[in-house]
């Protein structure tokens, strides 16, 4: 990762791939906690931008974590949302659309990779290629035993990493277990107060 002004692509599973179907699922807090911790480390190392495409799940929660770091924790960090095509949120659930709208409103930069509505999977491949090309490192919530949708962007990142410095940091299920334990130590009533 470059020392100054680097941009970190944050991605991972979609909400349904994690079995999360509501905004009050306790797993969301664990994921946001784990993301925020890693993102803070990146900022301390000089990262200035976090980049997401705005897909449901990990990317939206990363957007929330970034805005919290900027607004509540007063860190010098920016959020860019580079959407793959027009109206990607039209099939999102209502609670996901609300988070999406909040993130777009709070983002420091928004733009479209393709200024057309969804037409084919080619646009998703172009999104992955573009985002990896425009960033300096990747933070991904990913587990080798459950590849899912993050595997597409990860394969592009691995290809880039073979020819240039492009660090890839994965948060796996064990990291999420540790994050859950951390949250539980900070608040012993966490799980009883957050039953989904």
C-alpha positions as CSV (number, residue, x, y, z in Angstrom):
1,X,0.0,0.0,0.0
2,X,1.3,3.5,-0.8
3,X,2.0,5.6,2.2
4,X,0.0,8.7,1.2
5,X,-3.4,9.1,-0.2
6,X,-4.0,5.4,-0.9
7,X,-7.5,4.1,-1.8
8,X,-8.8,0.8,-0.3
9,X,-11.5,-1.2,-2.1
10,X,-13.8,-2.8,0.5
11,X,-16.0,-5.6,-0.6
12,X,-17.4,-9.0,0.5
13,X,-20.6,-11.0,0.7
14,X,-24.1,-9.7,-0.1
15,X,-26.5,-9.7,2.8
16,X,-28.5,-12.8,1.6
17,X,-25.2,-14.8,1.3
18,X,-24.7,-14.3,5.0
19,X,-28.3,-15.2,5.9
20,X,-29.0,-11.6,6.9
21,X,-32.5,-10.4,5.9
22,X,-33.2,-7.5,8.2
23,X,-31.5,-4.3,9.5
24,X,-31.5,-5.5,13.1
25,X,-29.7,-8.8,12.6
26,X,-26.9,-9.0,15.3
27,X,-24.4,-10.1,12.7
28,X,-24.4,-6.7,11.1
29,X,-22.9,-5.1,14.2
30,X,-20.1,-7.8,14.3
31,X,-19.3,-7.2,10.7
32,X,-19.3,-3.4,11.0
33,X,-17.1,-3.7,14.2
34,X,-14.6,-5.9,12.3
35,X,-14.5,-3.6,9.3
36,X,-14.2,-0.4,11.3
37,X,-11.2,-1.9,13.2
38,X,-9.4,-2.8,10.0
39,X,-10.3,0.5,8.3
40,X,-9.0,2.4,11.3
41,X,-5.6,0.6,10.8
42,X,-5.6,1.6,7.1
43,X,-6.2,5.2,8.0
44,X,-3.4,5.1,10.6
45,X,-1.2,3.8,7.7
46,X,-2.1,6.7,5.5
47,X,-5.2,5.6,3.6
48,X,-7.5,8.5,2.7
49,X,-10.2,6.8,0.6
50,X,-12.4,3.8,1.0
51,X,-14.1,2.7,-2.2
52,X,-17.3,0.6,-2.5
53,X,-19.7,-0.1,-5.3
54,X,-22.8,0.1,-3.1
55,X,-23.9,-3.5,-3.3
56,X,-26.0,-4.9,-0.4
57,X,-24.3,-6.5,2.6
58,X,-20.7,-6.0,3.4
59,X,-20.2,-3.0,1.1
60,X,-23.1,-1.0,2.6
61,X,-21.9,-1.8,6.1
62,X,-18.4,-0.7,5.1
63,X,-19.9,2.5,3.9
64,X,-21.5,3.0,7.3
65,X,-18.3,2.2,9.1
66,X,-16.3,4.7,7.0
67,X,-18.9,7.5,7.6
68,X,-18.7,6.7,11.4
69,X,-14.9,6.9,11.3
70,X,-15.1,10.3,9.5
71,X,-18.0,11.9,11.3
72,X,-18.0,10.4,14.9
73,X,-14.3,9.5,15.3
74,X,-13.1,12.6,13.4
75,X,-10.6,10.7,11.2
76,X,-9.4,12.2,7.9
77,X,-11.0,9.7,5.6
78,X,-13.2,9.8,2.5
79,X,-15.8,7.5,1.1
80,X,-16.3,6.9,-2.7
81,X,-19.2,5.0,-4.0
82,X,-18.7,3.9,-7.7
83,X,-21.9,2.3,-8.8
84,X,-21.7,-0.3,-11.6
85,X,-24.8,0.9,-13.4
86,X,-27.9,3.1,-13.0
87,X,-30.6,2.1,-10.6
88,X,-28.7,-0.8,-9.0
89,X,-30.8,-0.3,-5.9
90,X,-34.2,-0.9,-7.5
91,X,-34.3,-4.6,-6.5
92,X,-32.9,-3.9,-2.9
93,X,-35.2,-4.5,0.0
94,X,-36.7,-1.3,1.6
95,X,-34.3,-1.4,4.6
96,X,-31.3,-1.8,2.2
97,X,-32.5,1.1,0.0
98,X,-32.6,3.3,3.1
99,X,-29.0,2.5,4.1
100,X,-28.0,2.9,0.4
101,X,-29.6,6.4,0.3
102,X,-27.9,7.4,3.6
103,X,-24.5,6.3,2.3
104,X,-24.9,8.1,-1.1
105,X,-25.9,11.2,0.8
106,X,-22.9,11.0,3.2
107,X,-20.3,9.9,0.6
108,X,-17.5,12.3,-0.5
109,X,-17.7,11.1,-4.1
110,X,-20.3,9.2,-6.1
111,X,-20.2,8.1,-9.7
112,X,-21.3,5.5,-12.2
113,X,-18.9,3.1,-13.9
114,X,-21.6,2.5,-16.6
115,X,-24.2,5.3,-17.1
116,X,-26.8,2.8,-18.3
117,X,-29.2,0.5,-16.4
118,X,-28.3,-3.2,-15.9
119,X,-28.0,-5.0,-19.3
120,X,-25.6,-7.9,-18.8
121,X,-23.1,-9.6,-16.5
122,X,-20.4,-7.8,-18.5
123,X,-21.2,-4.7,-16.4
124,X,-20.4,-6.5,-13.2
125,X,-17.0,-7.8,-14.7
126,X,-16.2,-4.2,-15.8
127,X,-17.1,-3.0,-12.2
128,X,-14.6,-5.5,-10.7
129,X,-11.9,-4.6,-13.2
130,X,-12.4,-0.9,-12.8
131,X,-12.5,-0.8,-9.0
132,X,-9.4,-3.0,-8.6
133,X,-7.6,-0.9,-11.2
134,X,-8.4,2.4,-9.4
135,X,-7.4,1.3,-5.9
136,X,-4.2,0.4,-4.1
137,X,-5.4,-2.5,-1.9
138,X,-8.4,-4.6,-1.0
139,X,-10.1,-5.3,2.3
140,X,-12.5,-8.2,1.8
141,X,-14.8,-10.3,4.0
142,X,-14.3,-13.7,2.5
143,X,-13.9,-17.3,3.5
144,X,-12.2,-19.8,1.2
145,X,-14.7,-22.4,2.2
146,X,-17.7,-20.3,1.0
147,X,-16.6,-18.5,-2.2
148,X,-19.8,-16.8,-3.2
149,X,-20.0,-13.5,-5.0
150,X,-16.8,-11.9,-3.5
151,X,-14.8,-14.5,-5.5
152,X,-15.2,-12.5,-8.7
153,X,-13.6,-9.3,-7.4
154,X,-11.0,-11.3,-5.4
155,X,-9.8,-13.1,-8.6
156,X,-9.3,-9.7,-10.3
157,X,-7.4,-8.5,-7.3
158,X,-5.2,-11.6,-7.2
159,X,-4.4,-11.1,-10.9
160,X,-3.3,-7.5,-10.3
161,X,-1.3,-8.6,-7.2
162,X,0.8,-10.9,-9.4
163,X,2.2,-8.0,-11.4
164,X,2.2,-5.1,-9.0
165,X,2.0,-4.4,-5.3
166,X,-1.7,-4.8,-4.4
167,X,-2.2,-6.1,-0.8
168,X,-5.3,-8.1,-0.2
169,X,-6.5,-8.4,3.4
170,X,-9.3,-10.8,4.2
171,X,-11.5,-10.9,7.2
172,X,-12.7,-14.5,7.6
173,X,-15.2,-16.3,9.8
174,X,-12.5,-16.7,12.6
175,X,-11.9,-12.9,12.6
176,X,-15.6,-12.4,12.8
177,X,-15.8,-14.8,15.8
178,X,-13.1,-12.7,17.5
179,X,-15.0,-9.5,16.7
180,X,-18.1,-11.0,18.3
181,X,-16.1,-12.0,21.4
182,X,-14.8,-8.4,21.6
183,X,-18.3,-7.0,21.4
184,X,-19.5,-9.4,24.0
185,X,-16.6,-8.5,26.4
186,X,-17.5,-4.8,25.9
187,X,-21.2,-5.5,26.5
188,X,-22.0,-8.8,28.2
189,X,-25.7,-8.3,27.4
190,X,-25.0,-7.8,23.7
191,X,-26.5,-11.0,22.3
192,X,-29.6,-10.9,24.6
193,X,-30.2,-7.3,23.6
194,X,-29.8,-8.0,19.9
195,X,-31.8,-11.1,19.2
196,X,-32.9,-11.1,15.6
